[in-house]
Amino acid sequence: MKKFRYALVVGALVGILASLIIFFKGLAIYEVLAYFCFWTGLSLLVSYTYFKAGWLKGLVLSEIFAVPVLLPTISRYQGETLQYIIINIVLINGFLGMVVGYFNGLAAEELGEDASYSGDTLKIIGKAVLSGFAIGLIGLIGISISSAHLPVKFASLFHWMALSVVISFLNVRLKYWLAGMLTVIVVMLPTVVLLMERNPASALSAFLSTAILGAALGAINGKIARAGAPAAAGEI
């Protein structure tokens, strides 16, 4: 629980800073709340995945999972789209990701945490990407019905593959279907918050469907692409 509290505090503090940046850029309260949820959730992912936590881990995860949050807000930004992407993804988002990774790394060192795992890394990643691709195709059915633009569809597919890899490398004592569901909820929550502004019914539908797909992805990865040994990751 100490690690959990530490990750929440780090994520909340960075989330407040990110939210203030977004607020002063003129975005609405829903966007501000979405960014706060994003950084709090990201801190938990950095803390609870295998591999030693550090600035590089925070940087990589922050860049990967920022895309679904940034895409819906680009059109509302008062300025050039390219400038917006460079400032937020490459600079601000990357820097804050390194901060999250660095401080979670300090917590791991303080707790003397072992970041080792059992398994072949490349093989696990390969299987996780394939299962994420399959679940992502199912998720695209709902997106296609909503007539989303092609870049959003590609972003969604990539997002599921990245989520699948993260789920496979979770270091938690939970059943894999539950770990998968909770991970997807944590990552998708900012997007759901953004949808709440425009269509609450759609937001609820997206929340439920992604939770179900996350549970399915976790169950699949628990069978074919699991990084942790049964005693360490998911077999309670």
C-alpha positions as CSV (number, residue, x, y, z in Angstrom):
1,M,0.0,0.0,0.0
2,K,2.9,2.3,0.6
3,K,3.9,2.1,-3.1
4,F,0.3,2.7,-4.1
5,R,0.1,5.8,-2.0
6,Y,3.4,7.1,-3.2
7,A,2.4,6.6,-6.9
8,L,-0.9,8.3,-6.3
9,V,0.8,11.3,-4.7
10,V,3.4,11.6,-7.4
11,G,0.7,11.3,-10.1
12,A,-1.6,13.8,-8.4
13,L,1.1,16.4,-8.0
14,V,2.3,16.1,-11.6
15,G,-1.4,16.0,-12.7
16,I,-2.1,19.3,-10.9
17,L,0.9,20.9,-12.7
18,A,-0.2,19.6,-16.1
19,S,-3.8,20.7,-15.5
20,L,-2.7,24.2,-14.7
21,I,-0.7,24.3,-17.9
22,I,-3.7,23.1,-19.9
23,F,-6.0,25.5,-18.0
24,F,-3.9,28.6,-18.8
25,K,-3.9,27.5,-22.5
26,G,-7.6,28.1,-22.5
27,L,-8.9,24.6,-22.6
28,A,-12.2,23.7,-20.9
29,I,-12.6,22.1,-17.5
30,Y,-13.2,18.6,-18.9
31,E,-9.8,18.8,-20.7
32,V,-8.2,19.9,-17.4
33,L,-9.7,17.0,-15.5
34,A,-8.7,14.6,-18.3
35,Y,-5.1,15.5,-18.0
36,F,-5.2,15.2,-14.2
37,C,-6.6,11.7,-14.5
38,F,-4.0,10.9,-17.2
39,W,-1.0,11.6,-15.0
40,T,-2.4,10.0,-11.9
41,G,-3.1,6.8,-13.9
42,L,0.3,6.9,-15.6
43,S,2.1,7.1,-12.3
44,L,0.3,3.9,-11.2
45,L,1.4,2.2,-14.4
46,V,5.0,3.3,-14.0
47,S,5.0,2.0,-10.5
48,Y,3.3,-1.3,-11.1
49,T,5.0,-2.6,-14.2
50,Y,8.2,-4.7,-14.4
51,F,11.5,-3.1,-15.3
52,K,13.1,-0.7,-12.9
53,A,11.2,2.5,-12.6
54,G,13.1,5.5,-13.8
55,W,12.9,8.6,-16.0
56,L,13.2,6.6,-19.3
57,K,10.3,4.3,-18.3
58,G,8.1,7.4,-17.4
59,L,9.1,9.1,-20.7
60,V,8.2,6.1,-22.9
61,L,4.8,5.4,-21.2
62,S,3.8,9.1,-21.2
63,E,4.5,9.4,-24.9
64,I,2.6,6.3,-25.7
65,F,-0.5,7.0,-23.7
66,A,-0.8,10.7,-24.4
67,V,-2.0,10.2,-27.9
68,P,-5.7,9.3,-27.2
69,V,-5.9,12.3,-24.8
70,L,-4.3,14.8,-27.1
71,L,-6.2,14.0,-30.3
72,P,-9.6,15.2,-29.2
73,T,-8.2,18.5,-27.9
74,I,-6.0,19.5,-30.9
75,S,-8.9,21.1,-32.8
76,R,-9.7,23.3,-29.8
77,Y,-6.2,24.7,-29.4
78,Q,-5.7,28.3,-30.3
79,G,-2.7,28.0,-32.5
80,E,-0.9,25.8,-35.0
81,T,-1.5,22.1,-34.7
82,L,2.1,21.2,-35.3
83,Q,3.2,23.7,-32.6
84,Y,0.7,22.1,-30.2
85,I,2.0,18.6,-30.8
86,I,5.6,19.6,-30.4
87,I,5.1,21.5,-27.2
88,N,2.8,19.0,-25.5
89,I,4.1,15.6,-26.7
90,V,7.8,16.2,-27.2
91,L,8.5,18.8,-24.6
92,I,6.0,19.2,-21.7
93,N,4.5,15.7,-21.8
94,G,7.9,14.1,-22.1
95,F,9.4,16.1,-19.3
96,L,6.5,15.4,-16.9
97,G,6.8,11.7,-17.8
98,M,10.4,11.7,-16.8
99,V,9.5,13.4,-13.5
100,V,6.9,10.7,-12.8
101,G,9.4,7.9,-13.7
102,Y,12.2,9.4,-11.6
103,F,10.2,9.8,-8.4
104,N,8.6,6.4,-8.7
105,G,12.0,5.1,-9.1
106,L,13.1,6.6,-5.9
107,A,10.1,4.9,-4.2
108,A,11.1,1.6,-5.6
109,E,14.7,2.0,-4.3
110,E,13.4,3.0,-0.9
111,L,11.2,-0.2,-0.7
112,G,14.0,-2.4,-2.1
113,E,11.7,-3.6,-4.8
114,D,12.8,-6.4,-7.2
115,A,12.0,-5.5,-10.8
116,S,12.9,-8.9,-12.2
117,Y,10.5,-11.3,-13.9
118,S,10.4,-14.6,-15.6
119,G,10.2,-15.1,-19.3
120,D,11.6,-14.2,-22.7
121,T,11.0,-10.4,-23.2
122,L,10.8,-10.4,-27.0
123,K,8.5,-13.4,-27.1
124,I,6.2,-11.9,-24.4
125,I,6.0,-8.6,-26.2
126,G,5.4,-10.2,-29.6
127,K,2.4,-12.3,-28.2
128,A,1.1,-9.2,-26.3
129,V,1.2,-7.1,-29.5
130,L,-0.8,-9.8,-31.4
131,S,-3.4,-10.2,-28.7
132,G,-3.7,-6.4,-28.4
133,F,-4.1,-6.1,-32.2
134,A,-6.9,-8.7,-32.1
135,I,-8.8,-6.9,-29.3
136,G,-8.1,-3.6,-31.0
137,L,-9.9,-4.8,-34.1
138,I,-12.9,-5.6,-32.1
139,G,-12.8,-2.2,-30.5
140,L,-12.6,-0.6,-34.0
141,I,-16.2,-1.9,-34.7
142,G,-17.6,0.7,-32.3
143,I,-15.3,3.4,-33.6
144,S,-16.3,2.6,-37.2
145,I,-20.0,2.9,-36.3
146,S,-19.3,6.3,-34.9
147,S,-17.6,7.3,-38.2
148,A,-14.4,8.4,-36.5
149,H,-11.5,9.8,-38.7
150,L,-8.9,7.3,-39.9
151,P,-6.1,8.8,-37.7
152,V,-8.3,8.2,-34.6
153,K,-8.8,4.6,-35.7
154,F,-5.1,4.0,-36.1
155,A,-4.4,5.6,-32.8
156,S,-7.0,3.3,-31.1
157,L,-5.4,0.2,-32.6
158,F,-1.9,1.2,-31.6
159,H,-3.3,2.1,-28.2
160,W,-4.7,-1.4,-27.6
161,M,-1.4,-3.0,-28.7
162,A,0.5,-0.8,-26.2
163,L,-2.0,-1.5,-23.5
164,S,-1.6,-5.2,-24.1
165,V,2.2,-5.0,-23.6
166,V,1.8,-3.1,-20.4
167,I,-0.8,-5.6,-19.1
168,S,1.6,-8.4,-19.8
169,F,4.3,-6.7,-17.7
170,L,2.1,-5.8,-14.8
171,N,3.6,-6.6,-11.4
172,V,0.5,-7.0,-9.3
173,R,-1.1,-9.7,-7.3
174,L,-4.4,-9.8,-9.1
175,K,-6.2,-12.2,-11.5
176,Y,-5.1,-11.2,-15.0
177,W,-8.6,-10.5,-16.2
178,L,-9.1,-8.0,-13.3
179,A,-5.6,-6.5,-13.8
180,G,-6.4,-6.0,-17.5
181,M,-9.8,-4.4,-16.8
182,L,-8.4,-2.0,-14.2
183,T,-5.5,-1.1,-16.4
184,V,-7.7,-0.2,-19.3
185,I,-10.1,1.8,-17.0
186,V,-7.1,3.8,-15.6
187,V,-5.8,4.5,-19.1
188,M,-9.1,5.2,-20.8
189,L,-10.6,7.3,-18.0
190,P,-9.2,10.6,-19.5
191,T,-10.9,9.8,-22.8
192,V,-14.2,9.0,-21.0
193,V,-14.0,12.3,-19.2
194,L,-13.6,14.1,-22.5
195,L,-16.6,12.3,-23.9
196,M,-18.7,13.3,-20.9
197,E,-18.8,16.9,-22.1
198,R,-20.3,16.1,-25.4
199,N,-22.3,12.9,-24.9
200,P,-22.6,11.3,-21.4
201,A,-24.4,8.2,-22.8
202,S,-21.6,7.6,-25.3
203,A,-19.1,8.0,-22.4
204,L,-20.9,5.4,-20.3
205,S,-21.0,3.0,-23.3
206,A,-17.3,3.6,-24.0
207,F,-16.4,3.0,-20.4
208,L,-18.3,-0.3,-20.2
209,S,-17.1,-1.6,-23.6
210,T,-13.4,-0.8,-22.9
211,A,-13.7,-2.4,-19.4
212,I,-15.0,-5.6,-21.0
213,L,-12.3,-5.6,-23.7
214,G,-9.7,-5.0,-21.0
215,A,-10.8,-7.9,-19.0
216,A,-10.7,-10.1,-22.1
217,L,-7.3,-8.9,-23.0
218,G,-6.0,-9.5,-19.5
219,A,-7.4,-13.0,-19.5
220,I,-5.8,-13.8,-22.9
221,N,-2.4,-12.4,-21.9
222,G,-2.6,-14.3,-18.6
223,K,-2.6,-17.5,-20.7
224,I,-0.2,-16.6,-23.6
225,A,1.9,-13.5,-22.8
226,R,2.5,-13.2,-19.1
227,A,5.8,-11.8,-17.8
228,G,5.4,-12.6,-14.2
229,A,5.7,-16.0,-12.5
230,P,2.3,-17.2,-11.1
231,A,3.3,-16.4,-7.5
232,A,4.3,-12.9,-8.4
233,A,1.7,-11.7,-10.9
234,G,-1.9,-12.6,-11.0
235,E,-2.6,-16.0,-9.5
236,I,-4.4,-15.2,-6.2
